[in-house]
Amino acid sequence: MADYAQPDVLVTTDWVAEHVNDTASVRLVEANEDVLLYETGHIPNAVKIDWVQDLQDDTVRDFIGPDAFANLCEEKGISDDTTVVFYGDRNNWWACYAFWVFKLYGHDNAVIMDGGRKKWVDEGREMTKEKPEFDRGTYTAPDGPNVSIRSFRDEVLEHQKKQGQMVDVRSPEEFRGEITHLPDLPEESSMRGGHIPGARNVPWSTAVNEDGTFKSREELEAIYERGEALDRSSETIAYCRIGERSSHTWFVLTYLLGFDNVSNYDGSWTEWGNLVGMPIERGDATPVEA
Protein backbone atom coordinates (compact mmCIF):
# COMPACT_ATOMS: atom_id res chain seq x y z
CA MET A 1 0.00 0.00 0.00
CA ALA A 2 2.91 2.36 0.59
CA ASP A 3 3.24 3.03 -3.13
CA TYR A 4 -0.28 4.46 -3.45
CA ALA A 5 -0.70 8.21 -3.63
CA GLN A 6 -2.60 8.26 -0.30
CA PRO A 7 -1.96 4.87 1.34
CA ASP A 8 -3.52 5.91 4.67
CA VAL A 9 -7.00 5.69 3.12
CA LEU A 10 -6.76 1.88 3.04
CA VAL A 11 -6.56 -0.56 5.93
CA THR A 12 -5.97 -4.31 5.82
CA THR A 13 -8.15 -7.07 7.23
CA ASP A 14 -5.38 -7.61 9.81
CA TRP A 15 -5.74 -3.98 10.92
CA VAL A 16 -9.50 -4.33 11.25
CA ALA A 17 -9.11 -7.56 13.25
CA GLU A 18 -6.78 -5.72 15.64
CA HIS A 19 -9.19 -2.78 16.04
CA VAL A 20 -12.55 -4.54 15.95
CA ASN A 21 -13.17 -3.75 19.63
CA ASP A 22 -11.92 -0.14 19.52
CA THR A 23 -15.51 1.03 19.42
CA ALA A 24 -14.84 4.33 21.19
CA SER A 25 -12.84 5.64 18.24
CA VAL A 26 -13.50 3.27 15.32
CA ARG A 27 -16.78 2.43 13.64
CA LEU A 28 -16.97 -0.40 11.13
CA VAL A 29 -19.62 0.18 8.47
CA GLU A 30 -20.85 -2.53 6.11
CA ALA A 31 -22.44 -1.18 2.93
CA ASN A 32 -23.63 -3.77 0.41
CA GLU A 33 -25.39 -4.01 -2.93
CA ASP A 34 -27.31 -6.90 -1.37
CA VAL A 35 -29.15 -5.03 1.37
CA LEU A 36 -30.05 -8.29 3.18
CA LEU A 37 -26.50 -9.65 3.34
CA TYR A 38 -25.58 -7.93 6.61
CA GLU A 39 -28.23 -9.90 8.49
CA THR A 40 -26.68 -13.21 7.41
CA GLY A 41 -23.45 -12.31 9.22
CA HIS A 42 -21.01 -9.40 9.48
CA ILE A 43 -17.79 -8.35 11.17
CA PRO A 44 -18.31 -8.02 14.94
CA ASN A 45 -19.23 -4.46 15.97
CA ALA A 46 -19.99 -3.43 12.38
CA VAL A 47 -23.10 -1.39 11.71
CA LYS A 48 -25.08 -1.41 8.49
CA ILE A 49 -25.67 1.54 6.19
CA ASP A 50 -28.31 0.88 3.55
CA TRP A 51 -27.50 2.89 0.43
CA VAL A 52 -31.20 3.31 -0.40
CA GLN A 53 -32.89 3.69 2.97
CA ASP A 54 -30.11 5.59 4.76
CA LEU A 55 -28.37 7.72 2.12
CA GLN A 56 -31.17 8.57 -0.32
CA ASP A 57 -34.08 11.01 -0.10
CA ASP A 58 -36.61 9.68 -2.58
CA THR A 59 -38.81 12.77 -2.28
CA VAL A 60 -36.21 14.74 -4.26
CA ARG A 61 -34.29 11.82 -5.79
CA ASP A 62 -31.07 13.00 -4.22
CA PHE A 63 -28.92 12.37 -1.19
CA ILE A 64 -30.10 13.15 2.30
CA GLY A 65 -29.37 16.68 3.50
CA PRO A 66 -26.72 17.80 6.01
CA ASP A 67 -28.98 17.54 9.07
CA ALA A 68 -30.19 14.07 8.09
CA PHE A 69 -26.61 13.00 7.47
CA ALA A 70 -25.54 14.20 10.92
CA ASN A 71 -28.50 12.38 12.47
CA LEU A 72 -27.58 9.17 10.62
CA CYS A 73 -24.02 9.36 11.93
CA GLU A 74 -25.22 9.91 15.48
CA GLU A 75 -27.63 6.97 15.23
CA LYS A 76 -24.73 4.74 14.18
CA GLY A 77 -22.56 5.95 17.08
CA ILE A 78 -20.36 8.06 14.82
CA SER A 79 -19.00 11.37 16.08
CA ASP A 80 -17.00 14.09 14.34
CA ASP A 81 -13.66 12.45 15.18
CA THR A 82 -14.64 8.80 14.67
CA THR A 83 -12.57 6.77 12.21
CA VAL A 84 -15.12 5.16 9.90
CA VAL A 85 -14.00 1.96 8.19
CA PHE A 86 -16.12 0.98 5.17
CA TYR A 87 -16.31 -2.48 3.66
CA GLY A 88 -18.87 -4.45 1.69
CA ASP A 89 -19.75 -6.94 -1.01
CA ARG A 90 -18.92 -6.84 -4.73
CA ASN A 91 -15.30 -5.90 -4.00
CA ASN A 92 -16.33 -2.74 -2.13
CA TRP A 93 -18.62 -1.20 -4.76
CA TRP A 94 -21.02 0.18 -2.20
CA ALA A 95 -18.37 0.69 0.45
CA CYS A 96 -16.71 3.16 -1.92
CA TYR A 97 -20.09 4.71 -2.65
CA ALA A 98 -20.80 5.24 1.07
CA PHE A 99 -17.23 6.51 1.51
CA TRP A 100 -17.85 9.00 -1.32
CA VAL A 101 -21.06 10.25 0.34
CA PHE A 102 -19.19 10.72 3.62
CA LYS A 103 -16.55 12.69 1.73
CA LEU A 104 -19.31 14.79 0.16
CA TYR A 105 -20.18 15.82 3.68
CA GLY A 106 -16.60 16.36 4.72
CA HIS A 107 -15.91 13.46 7.07
CA ASP A 108 -12.11 13.35 7.24
CA ASN A 109 -11.51 10.10 9.11
CA ALA A 110 -12.80 7.61 6.55
CA VAL A 111 -10.99 4.56 5.17
CA ILE A 112 -11.73 1.44 3.11
CA MET A 113 -10.94 -2.12 4.22
CA ASP A 114 -8.95 -3.49 1.29
CA GLY A 115 -10.55 -6.65 -0.07
CA GLY A 116 -13.93 -5.95 1.47
CA ARG A 117 -16.30 -8.55 2.80
CA LYS A 118 -15.03 -11.20 0.39
CA LYS A 119 -11.48 -11.15 1.72
CA TRP A 120 -12.63 -11.20 5.33
CA VAL A 121 -14.84 -14.23 4.67
CA ASP A 122 -12.25 -16.01 2.52
CA GLU A 123 -9.74 -15.69 5.35
CA GLY A 124 -12.16 -17.46 7.69
CA ARG A 125 -12.36 -14.55 10.10
CA GLU A 126 -15.06 -14.14 12.73
CA MET A 127 -18.58 -13.23 11.65
CA THR A 128 -21.64 -12.59 13.78
CA LYS A 129 -25.36 -12.00 13.38
CA GLU A 130 -25.47 -9.92 16.55
CA LYS A 131 -26.29 -6.28 15.89
CA PRO A 132 -24.17 -3.97 18.05
CA GLU A 133 -25.62 -1.13 20.08
CA PHE A 134 -23.62 2.02 20.71
CA ASP A 135 -24.20 5.26 22.57
CA ARG A 136 -25.46 7.99 20.31
CA GLY A 137 -22.65 9.93 18.66
CA THR A 138 -22.17 13.69 18.58
CA TYR A 139 -21.98 14.97 15.03
CA THR A 140 -21.87 18.51 13.72
CA ALA A 141 -24.08 18.95 10.67
CA PRO A 142 -21.95 20.08 7.70
CA ASP A 143 -22.70 23.35 5.95
CA GLY A 144 -23.40 21.49 2.74
CA PRO A 145 -21.99 18.90 0.34
CA ASN A 146 -18.55 19.21 -1.23
CA VAL A 147 -19.74 19.43 -4.82
CA SER A 148 -16.18 19.50 -6.17
CA ILE A 149 -16.25 15.68 -6.14
CA ARG A 150 -19.73 15.44 -7.66
CA SER A 151 -20.67 16.27 -11.26
CA PHE A 152 -24.13 17.23 -12.47
CA ARG A 153 -25.56 16.74 -15.95
CA ASP A 154 -25.01 20.28 -17.23
CA GLU A 155 -21.41 20.20 -16.03
CA VAL A 156 -20.90 16.85 -17.73
CA LEU A 157 -22.34 18.21 -20.98
CA GLU A 158 -19.97 21.19 -20.94
CA HIS A 159 -17.09 18.87 -20.08
CA GLN A 160 -18.04 16.61 -22.98
CA LYS A 161 -18.22 19.52 -25.40
CA LYS A 162 -14.69 20.51 -24.38
CA GLN A 163 -13.53 16.93 -24.98
CA GLY A 164 -12.65 16.53 -21.31
CA GLN A 165 -11.51 13.25 -19.79
CA MET A 166 -14.33 10.84 -18.97
CA VAL A 167 -14.23 7.26 -17.77
CA ASP A 168 -17.24 5.00 -18.31
CA VAL A 169 -16.70 2.16 -15.84
CA ARG A 170 -19.57 -0.08 -16.98
CA SER A 171 -19.20 -3.36 -18.82
CA PRO A 172 -18.16 -3.27 -22.50
CA GLU A 173 -21.64 -4.48 -23.46
CA GLU A 174 -23.27 -1.55 -21.65
CA PHE A 175 -20.73 0.86 -23.12
CA ARG A 176 -21.35 -0.32 -26.68
CA GLY A 177 -25.11 0.01 -26.19
CA GLU A 178 -25.88 -3.69 -26.52
CA ILE A 179 -27.58 -3.75 -23.11
CA THR A 180 -28.79 -1.02 -20.74
CA HIS A 181 -28.01 -2.82 -17.48
CA LEU A 182 -26.28 -5.96 -16.27
CA PRO A 183 -28.56 -9.01 -16.17
CA ASP A 184 -28.05 -9.60 -12.43
CA LEU A 185 -28.88 -6.01 -11.46
CA PRO A 186 -32.29 -4.33 -11.20
CA GLU A 187 -33.57 -2.37 -14.19
CA GLU A 188 -32.79 1.22 -13.22
CA SER A 189 -31.38 2.28 -16.51
CA SER A 190 -32.44 4.23 -19.56
CA MET A 191 -34.40 4.05 -22.77
CA ARG A 192 -31.20 4.35 -24.83
CA GLY A 193 -28.06 2.26 -24.76
CA GLY A 194 -24.61 3.63 -25.46
CA HIS A 195 -22.12 5.98 -23.84
CA ILE A 196 -21.25 9.66 -23.56
CA PRO A 197 -19.24 10.70 -26.63
CA GLY A 198 -15.52 10.81 -25.90
CA ALA A 199 -15.62 8.59 -22.82
CA ARG A 200 -13.09 5.84 -22.29
CA ASN A 201 -14.39 2.44 -21.22
CA VAL A 202 -12.43 1.08 -18.26
CA PRO A 203 -14.65 -1.39 -16.36
CA TRP A 204 -14.35 -0.83 -12.62
CA SER A 205 -13.40 -4.47 -12.00
CA THR A 206 -10.10 -4.08 -13.83
CA ALA A 207 -8.80 -2.27 -10.75
CA VAL A 208 -9.13 -5.24 -8.37
CA ASN A 209 -7.46 -8.59 -7.86
CA GLU A 210 -9.27 -11.91 -7.54
CA ASP A 211 -9.25 -11.64 -3.75
CA GLY A 212 -11.02 -8.26 -3.92
CA THR A 213 -7.99 -6.14 -3.03
CA PHE A 214 -6.90 -3.24 -5.19
CA LYS A 215 -4.18 -3.83 -7.74
CA SER A 216 -0.76 -2.28 -7.19
CA ARG A 217 -0.09 1.28 -8.19
CA GLU A 218 2.10 0.12 -11.07
CA GLU A 219 -0.70 -2.10 -12.38
CA LEU A 220 -3.24 0.70 -12.04
CA GLU A 221 -0.96 3.13 -13.86
CA ALA A 222 -0.67 0.59 -16.66
CA ILE A 223 -4.46 0.42 -16.94
CA TYR A 224 -5.47 4.06 -16.64
CA GLU A 225 -2.46 6.11 -17.64
CA ARG A 226 -0.44 4.03 -20.08
CA GLY A 227 -3.36 1.95 -21.33
CA GLU A 228 -5.97 4.70 -21.70
CA ALA A 229 -3.66 7.74 -21.80
CA LEU A 230 -5.49 9.48 -18.97
CA ASP A 231 -3.70 12.58 -17.66
CA ARG A 232 -3.64 12.79 -13.87
CA SER A 233 -3.50 16.60 -13.99
CA SER A 234 -6.65 16.97 -16.13
CA GLU A 235 -10.20 17.19 -14.84
CA THR A 236 -11.72 13.72 -14.98
CA ILE A 237 -15.36 12.60 -14.65
CA ALA A 238 -16.27 8.99 -13.88
CA TYR A 239 -19.73 7.56 -14.45
CA CYS A 240 -21.58 4.25 -14.68
CA ARG A 241 -25.28 3.42 -14.36
CA ILE A 242 -26.30 4.98 -11.04
CA GLY A 243 -22.97 6.11 -9.60
CA GLU A 244 -21.99 3.11 -7.51
CA ARG A 245 -19.36 1.52 -9.74
CA SER A 246 -17.99 4.92 -10.70
CA SER A 247 -17.47 5.81 -7.03
CA HIS A 248 -15.10 2.82 -6.92
CA THR A 249 -13.12 4.20 -9.89
CA TRP A 250 -13.27 7.72 -8.39
CA PHE A 251 -11.62 6.25 -5.28
CA VAL A 252 -8.92 4.52 -7.34
CA LEU A 253 -8.06 7.58 -9.41
CA THR A 254 -8.18 10.03 -6.50
CA TYR A 255 -6.54 8.15 -3.64
CA LEU A 256 -4.50 5.35 -5.19
CA LEU A 257 -3.18 7.14 -8.29
CA GLY A 258 -3.32 10.75 -7.09
CA PHE A 259 -5.30 12.32 -9.93
CA ASP A 260 -5.77 16.01 -9.17
CA ASN A 261 -9.43 16.60 -10.00
CA VAL A 262 -11.82 13.65 -10.23
CA SER A 263 -15.58 13.81 -9.76
CA ASN A 264 -18.32 11.21 -9.78
CA TYR A 265 -21.32 11.75 -12.06
CA ASP A 266 -23.80 9.83 -9.93
CA GLY A 267 -26.71 10.62 -12.24
CA SER A 268 -24.76 8.51 -14.71
CA TRP A 269 -26.37 6.61 -17.56
CA THR A 270 -29.74 6.31 -15.81
CA GLU A 271 -30.03 10.08 -16.16
CA TRP A 272 -28.02 10.78 -19.31
CA GLY A 273 -29.59 8.06 -21.42
CA ASN A 274 -33.10 9.36 -20.69
CA LEU A 275 -32.50 13.07 -21.26
CA VAL A 276 -33.84 14.78 -24.35
CA GLY A 277 -31.11 16.31 -26.49
CA MET A 278 -28.14 14.64 -24.82
CA PRO A 279 -25.66 13.15 -27.31
CA ILE A 280 -24.72 9.47 -27.17
CA GLU A 281 -22.46 7.12 -29.06
CA ARG A 282 -22.70 3.38 -29.63
CA GLY A 283 -19.97 0.87 -30.33
CA ASP A 284 -16.39 0.82 -29.11
CA ALA A 285 -14.40 3.90 -28.15
CA THR A 286 -11.93 5.53 -30.51
CA PRO A 287 -8.58 3.72 -30.08
CA VAL A 288 -6.02 5.49 -27.93
CA GLU A 289 -3.12 6.87 -29.95
CA ALA A 290 0.26 5.54 -28.97
Buried (B, 14 or more C-beta within 10 A) or exposed (E): BEEBBEEEBBBBBEBBBEBBEEBEEBBBBBBBBEBEBBEEEBBBBBBBBBBEEBBBEEEEEEBBBBEBBBBBBBBBBBBBEBBBBBBBBBBBBBBBBBBBBBBBBBBEBBBBBBBBBBBBBEEEBEBEEEEBEBEEBEBEBBEEBEEEBBBEBEBBBEBBEEEBBBBBBBBEBBBBBEBBBBEEEEEEBBEBBBBBBBBBBBBBBBBBBEEBBBBBBEEBBEBBBEBBEBEBEEBBBBBBBBBBBBBBBBBBBBBBBBBEBBBBBBBBBBBBBEBEEBEBBEEEBEEEEE
